[in-house]
Amino acid sequence: MTKTNRHGEYFVDSNGCPAERVVIGGTDVVIHYDDIPESDVTTVNGIPCTTPLRTVIDLAPQLGRDDLALMVRDCLDRGLFTADEALARVVEPDIRTRRGATLLRQILSDPSTRA
């Protein structure tokens, strides 16, 4: 369900979290609202952002299986996270029921992704 307000459009994103589509300076921006644990936050050039693993989990529902597998393989190859770290994170209570965590578990269960 979407609902429009004077600022933009509210909706539920592909992870089941509230989101809002707004225009800032002529650019369409989607703002996602979520409680993110400190373990999923890192700082890059002084800017707080989600870790690569959390970013993959959050983006997974928006990607096709092949694109998600490529993204995961790239992250593993670059050492951004390990398969064991990812498997441990996607079963934690705060994230295990998210669609992205389920999709990532499926990708990691394929031996070709982890090879």
C-alpha positions as CSV (number, residue, x, y, z in Angstrom):
1,M,0.0,0.0,0.0
2,T,1.2,3.5,-0.8
3,K,0.1,6.7,0.8
4,T,1.0,10.1,-0.4
5,N,1.7,13.0,1.9
6,R,2.8,16.6,1.2
7,H,6.4,15.5,1.2
8,G,6.2,12.4,-0.9
9,E,4.9,8.8,-1.0
10,Y,5.1,6.3,1.8
11,F,5.3,2.6,1.1
12,V,6.7,-0.7,2.5
13,D,10.0,-1.6,0.8
14,S,11.0,-5.1,-0.4
15,N,12.4,-6.0,3.1
16,G,9.1,-5.0,4.8
17,C,10.4,-1.7,6.2
18,P,8.7,1.7,5.9
19,A,10.1,3.8,3.2
20,E,9.4,7.2,1.6
21,R,9.9,8.5,-1.9
22,V,10.7,12.2,-2.0
23,V,12.3,14.7,-4.4
24,I,15.3,16.5,-3.0
25,G,16.9,19.2,-5.2
26,G,15.2,17.7,-8.3
27,T,16.4,14.2,-7.6
28,D,14.1,11.3,-6.6
29,V,15.3,9.8,-3.3
30,V,14.0,6.8,-1.4
31,I,14.5,6.9,2.3
32,H,14.3,3.6,4.1
33,Y,13.4,3.5,7.9
34,D,14.9,0.6,9.9
35,D,16.6,-0.2,13.1
36,I,20.1,-1.2,12.2
37,P,22.4,-2.7,14.9
38,E,25.8,-1.2,15.3
39,S,27.3,-4.5,14.0
40,D,25.8,-3.6,10.6
41,V,27.2,-0.1,10.5
42,T,30.7,1.0,9.3
43,T,32.2,4.4,8.5
44,V,33.7,5.2,5.1
45,N,35.5,8.5,4.7
46,G,33.7,9.8,7.8
47,I,30.2,8.8,6.5
48,P,28.3,6.1,8.5
49,C,26.8,3.5,6.2
50,T,25.8,-0.2,6.3
51,T,28.5,-2.9,6.0
52,P,28.9,-4.7,2.7
53,L,27.1,-7.7,4.1
54,R,24.1,-5.7,5.4
55,T,23.9,-3.9,2.0
56,V,23.8,-7.2,0.2
57,I,21.0,-8.5,2.5
58,D,19.0,-5.3,2.0
59,L,19.5,-5.2,-1.8
60,A,18.9,-9.0,-2.4
61,P,15.1,-8.7,-2.9
62,Q,15.6,-6.2,-5.7
63,L,18.0,-8.4,-7.6
64,G,17.5,-11.4,-9.8
65,R,19.2,-14.7,-8.6
66,D,22.1,-14.4,-11.1
67,D,22.8,-10.8,-10.2
68,L,22.7,-11.6,-6.5
69,A,25.0,-14.5,-7.0
70,L,27.5,-12.2,-8.9
71,M,27.3,-9.6,-6.2
72,V,28.0,-12.2,-3.5
73,R,30.8,-13.8,-5.4
74,D,32.4,-10.3,-5.9
75,C,32.1,-9.5,-2.2
76,L,33.6,-12.9,-1.3
77,D,36.5,-12.5,-3.9
78,R,37.2,-9.0,-2.5
79,G,37.2,-10.1,1.1
80,L,34.4,-7.8,2.1
81,F,32.9,-10.7,4.1
82,T,33.3,-14.4,4.2
83,A,30.6,-17.0,3.5
84,D,30.8,-18.1,7.1
85,E,30.2,-14.6,8.3
86,A,27.3,-14.2,6.0
87,L,25.7,-17.5,7.0
88,A,26.1,-16.6,10.7
89,R,24.5,-13.2,10.2
90,V,21.5,-14.4,8.2
91,V,20.3,-16.7,10.9
92,E,20.4,-14.1,13.7
93,P,17.0,-13.3,15.2
94,D,16.8,-9.7,14.0
95,I,17.3,-10.5,10.3
96,R,16.6,-14.2,9.7
97,T,13.0,-13.6,8.5
98,R,13.8,-10.9,6.0
99,R,13.5,-11.8,2.4
100,G,17.0,-10.7,1.7
101,A,18.4,-13.0,4.3
102,T,16.5,-15.9,2.9
103,L,17.7,-15.2,-0.6
104,L,21.3,-14.8,0.6
105,R,21.1,-18.2,2.4
106,Q,19.9,-19.8,-0.8
107,I,22.8,-18.3,-2.8
108,L,25.3,-19.4,-0.2
109,S,23.9,-22.9,-0.2
110,D,25.0,-23.2,-3.9
111,P,28.6,-24.6,-3.8
112,S,29.5,-22.7,-7.0
113,T,28.9,-19.4,-5.2
114,R,31.3,-20.3,-2.4
115,A,34.0,-21.9,-4.5
